[in-house]
Amino acid sequence: MTQYDERVEYQRDLLAAEEWAKTIKSVHAHSLNSMWYDTRPQDTEDGKTVMDTQYFSGLIKRETHDGHTLYFGEELKGEELVYEFRRNV
């Protein structure tokens, strides 16, 4: 039975990592156009503000001053997600 221990542990970590990935890592309300992930500087020109919510999955959700929602980054999945989960938890 011990030949499956590694698979069981990986599956357990994958399920936990998928829940962890949905949680918020940080929230940043700002009017900066120099964020490392920002490909839309027009969202903050002329003093307009945005709120960026970063998740442990790697996604960043931006809510603009006029109510639009945009996403930046790539969502981690599978082995990459489990690696980050194990590294950070």
Beta strands, then each sheet from edge to edge (+ up, - down):
strand 1: 24-30
strand 2: 50-55
strand 3: 60-64
strand 4: 69-72
sheet 1: 1+ 2- 3+ 4-
end
